[in-house]
Amino acid sequence: MLTFYHAPWSRSSSILWLLEELKIPYELEMIDIRARTGVPESYRTIQPSKKVPAIVHDGQVVTERAAITIYLADRFSQTGLAPAINDPDRATYLTALVYCDAVFDPAICAQVQRLDYTSNEYPFGTFADMLAYIERRLENHPFAAGERFTAADTQLGSGINYTMNILRALPEKQVFKDYLARLESRPAYRKAQQLDMELAASVPFFSGQGS
């Protein structure tokens, strides 16, 4: 049994896409992170900060996107979305996954909040360094971990799509557009997008009804 705690149009949407790529059964529990009354305290037993995503699989709780992605892609390795332990692509795959949580997201948040700092003041470094690295990586390789699509692309692709096309915090570079075009052709991506749109329609915040 796998339970997925999710809020539509949020960071957990990348895990929704991953689950559709894995083609495994799951139960979805909606967490209204935008509710005026806040997320119920009872959810802290699953996620200590009351954030999404989180999963419970066979009684085991996993939180944080990188950890969830590694766990699921390894646990359901028959899908081939995670390079094996002895695969040369494994190191780049793990680096790309953790980079999304440890560097990409914090650097984007700092940029949006106009945080003025030097690279040494925060462990995630500067927005400029992050941007240059991602751009260089995708100029030299079609996917996050190299020449093939992996679970890391569900995380990096989701991050680039949201921050460039919705948040407008990432510049619209052709290399990013080309990368997203490769990802958006995937049936699981399109299915996850449709599911998220349908789920969002039931959230008071998006319907203008409040909560």
N, C-alpha and C positions, 0 to 999 in steps of 0.2 A: 504494500500500500504506500502510495506517495501522495502527500498533500502539499500543495503549492500555495503559499500566502502571497497575494498579489494585489496591486493597485494599478488599474489601467493608466496608460500614458505616464509611466513613472520608470525609475531605474529597473524595476522588476520586469518590465516588458522584454528586456533582453533574455531573461530566463524563460519567459513564455515562448519566445522564439526557439530557444534551445530545446525545450520540451517537445515542440512540434518537429524539430529536426530529428530528435531521438525516437519519435514515434512510439512513446511509451504511455500507458494509461496513467492518469493522475486526477486527483480531485482538487478543484480550485476553491480556495477560501478568499473571498474579497475582504480586503482591509481598506477602509475608507480613510486614507491618510489626510484627506482634505476636509473632513467633517468639522464643523464648527465646535462640536463638543470634544473633539480629539479622538484619538484611537483608544479603545478601552484598555484599562490597566491590565486586564487579564492576558492581553497579548504579550506582555513582557515575559511570560513564561516561555514563549517561543523566541522572541527577538527582544533583547534587553533594552534597546533604544526605541522600540515600537516602530521600526522601519521595515520596509520591504526591499528585497525579497527575503523569503525564508522557505525552507522545505522541512518536512518531516518524512523520513523514509524508513519504513520498518522500525519505527520507534526512535530513530536517531534524528536529532535536530541539526540542521546545517544552516548557517547564516553567512552573509557576505557573498557577493556575486562571484568573485574569483573562486572561493571555496566551493560554492554550490556547483559551479561549472566544472571544476576539476573532479569533484565527487561524482557527478552524474555522468560525465563523459567517460570516466574510468569504469564506473560501475556498469554502464551499458556500452562496453567497448566494442560490441559487435557492430555498432553503427560506424565505426572508423573515424569518429570526430575528434579523437585524442590520439596523438602519436604515442606509441608504446614506450615503455621505460627506456629501452635500448635503441629507440629510433633517434637518429641525429637531429630530427626536428623537435624533439621533446623539450630541449632547453629553450629554444626560441618560443615555442608554444606556451610554456609556463611563464616566461618573461612577459610575453604579450598580454597574457591574462592578468597577471598581477599588476602590470603597468597601468591597466585601465582603472583599477581601484586605487592604487597607491600614488600615481602621478597624474594621469589624464584628468580624472574627475576633480581632484583638489586644485590643480592648476587652472582648470576652467572656472571653478568656483571663485578662486582668488581674482581671476580676470574680471568676472562679472561684478564682483563686489568692489572692484578697483582697489584691491589691497596693494599697498606700496611696500615692497620688501626686496631683499637681495636673495640670491639663490641659497646662500648658507644659512639664512634665517629660518627656512622651512625645509623639511626633508624631501618634499616633492619638487623642489627647484622652481624655475621660472616658466611662465607661459611660453615665452619665446623659445626656450630650449625644448619644451615638450612639442611645440608645433613643428620645429625644425626636424626633430627626431621622427615624428609620425609621417611627415611629408617625405623624408628621405627613405624611410622604411617602405612606404607604398610606391615610391618611384622605382625601387629596385626589386620589389616582389609583389605579385598580384594579391597575396593574402597575408594576414597577420603573422602567420608562422612560416611563410615561405611560398611554395608553389601550389599548395592545395588548401581547400577550405577546411577549417577546423572549428571546434567549439569556440576558440578564441575570437573568431570573426563575429560570432553572435554578440560578443561584448564590445569589441572595438567598433564594429559596424553600427551597432545601436547608439554608441556614444557619439560617433561622428555625425550620424544622421540627425540626432536630436540637437546637438550643440551647433551644428551648421545650419540646418534647415528650419529649426523651431526657435531655439534660444538665440540664434544669430551671434554666438560668441566665437565661433570658429570661422575663419575666412573661407569664402567659397572658392577653393582651389580646384582646378581641373582634376588633379590626381585624386582628390577626395570624391569628386563626382563620379569618376570612372570606377573607383573602388565600390561605391554604393551601387552603381549600376550592375556590377557583377553579383552583388549580394541580393539585390531586389528581384533578380530573375528566379530565385529559388522558391519552389512551391511552399515550403514551410514558412518562409518569411512572409509571403503573401497571406497565408492562412492565419499566422499570428497577428498580422496587422488587422485583418478583418475581425478576428476575435476580440482584439483590444478595442476596436471601434464599437463593437456591439456592447462590450462590458462598460465602456465609458458612458454610453447612452443611459445606463441605469444609475449613474452616480449623480446625486443632486448638484454637486458643484458644477458639473459640465452642462447640466440642463438649465442652470440659472435658478434653481429652486432653493438654493442654500442647503443646509443640513441641520 
